[in-house]
């Protein structure tokens, strides 16, 4: 089983491998999460029995250690509040449900490539977590010479998340792949499937759900390219727009970080929203 933690502010994703659906298993995962990511002020979840049970365990612990304090006072002192969404209302947890769907959907597809051990699965989840947290969410600045995009990884490590350089192994027949390579093949396959789905969603959100054209000179955008390595995003700045006879912009001139300018159709671009705009899909 996989426990998915999502930050409501930065949209960062943390994946923890757990060995069961018990309260103890989740508490162990929560402990590992807080030990590496820091203390949480608020925890939101559905009404799963393991979450409710974990909440009761924490409450009973606070009762034993708080002395004359009430449970609420102790929770406030520890800066932790646990919130449950209403029963039979999963849409209240849309933020984390989107992350669960994004992870689960592609994991089910690549899991058919071969079974992994517990350690191999844990390694692959770390790679997938890095991929999810590498996604650009907003321009770092409005400077036309700045091609840096803000990512959830910036809030986690203070910079861009990276992986060691490695060749594309997705084309190798599985019967020739060693155990060490199997994790890499599955992680690379996850990247190709997830990124090919994420970018069209970002483009659709910006172009079709708004009456106003979101492409303008100076916009920072992701350029869609095939066969990019994991966590590689091609960032470009829009330098010119070319409206058609009906006034709709379908072609733009962009500049990459090397200074080269070229034309691309807007369908090949995913413009990054500013912080003031609505959030991007997970």
C-alpha positions, 0 to 999 in steps of 0.5 A, spaced: 500 500 500 502 507 498 500 513 503 500 519 499 501 526 503 500 532 499 502 539 501 496 544 501 500 550 500 506 548 495 502 542 492 508 537 494 507 530 494 510 525 498 509 517 497 510 512 503 510 505 502 506 501 508 505 494 509 498 494 511 491 498 512 492 498 519 492 504 524 499 502 526 502 502 519 499 509 518 502 511 524 509 509 522 508 512 515 506 518 518 512 518 523 517 517 517 514 523 513 514 528 519 521 526 521 523 527 514 519 533 512 517 536 518 511 537 523 504 538 520 499 543 523 493 540 520 492 533 517 486 532 512 483 525 510 477 521 509 474 517 514 478 511 513 478 506 519 486 506 519 486 514 519 480 514 524 484 509 528 490 513 528 487 519 530 484 515 536 491 513 538 494 520 538 488 522 542 489 517 547 497 518 547 495 526 549 491 524 554 496 520 558 501 525 557 497 532 558 496 532 565 491 537 567 490 539 560 485 538 555 486 534 549 484 540 545 489 544 549 495 539 548 493 538 540 494 546 540 500 546 544 503 540 539 500 544 533 497 538 530 489 538 528 486 532 524 480 534 520 476 529 517 472 530 511 464 528 511 462 521 510 461 519 503 463 525 500 470 524 497 470 530 492 471 534 499 478 531 498 479 533 491 486 535 492 489 529 494 484 525 490 487 528 484 494 526 487 492 519 488 489 518 481 495 520 478 499 516 482 495 509 482 493 510 474 500 509 472 502 505 477 497 500 475 499 500 468 507 499 469 506 494 475 504 489 469 511 489 467 514 485 473 513 484 480 518 488 485 520 487 492 519 491 498 525 495 497 525 495 489 518 498 490 520 503 495 526 505 491 521 506 485 516 510 489 522 515 491 523 516 483 516 517 482 515 522 488 521 526 485 518 526 478 511 529 481 515 534 485 519 536 479 513 539 475 513 547 473 507 550 477 509 558 476 514 562 473 520 564 478 519 571 475 517 576 470 524 577 467 524 575 460 531 572 460 529 568 466 527 561 464 527 558 471 520 555 473 518 554 480 517 547 482 514 543 489 521 541 489 524 548 490 520 548 497 523 541 499 530 542 497 531 549 496 532 548 488 531 543 482 530 536 483 535 531 479 536 524 478 543 521 475 544 521 468 542 515 465 540 512 458 533 510 456 531 503 457 524 503 456 525 499 449 529 494 452 525 487 452 523 485 459 526 478 459 533 482 458 532 486 464 536 485 470 533 486 477 536 493 478 534 495 471 527 493 472 526 499 477 529 504 472 525 501 466 518 502 470 520 509 473 522 511 466 515 508 463 511 512 469 515 519 467 513 518 459 505 516 461 504 521 466 508 527 463 504 526 456 498 526 460 500 532 465 502 537 459 495 536 455 491 537 462 495 544 463 494 546 456 487 545 456 486 548 463 489 554 460 486 555 453 479 552 453 477 553 460 478 561 460 475 566 455 481 570 455 487 568 451 492 566 456 498 566 451 502 573 451 508 576 449 513 574 455 509 568 458 513 562 460 511 556 457 513 548 457 515 546 450 512 539 449 517 534 446 517 527 445 522 522 448 525 527 454 529 524 460 525 524 466 524 530 470 527 534 464 522 540 462 524 545 456 522 552 458 521 557 453 519 565 453 514 567 448 517 573 444 511 574 438 504 572 437 501 571 430 493 572 431 489 569 425 484 572 421 479 571 426 484 574 432 485 567 435 492 566 436 494 559 434 502 560 432 507 564 436 515 565 436 518 563 442 526 563 445 529 558 449 535 558 454 540 558 449 537 564 445 534 561 439 528 563 436 523 559 433 515 558 431 511 553 434 503 552 434 500 553 441 498 546 442 505 544 443 505 549 449 503 549 456 503 556 459 505 556 466 500 560 470 502 566 475 501 565 483 495 569 482 492 564 477 488 558 479 492 552 481 495 547 476 492 540 475 496 535 480 
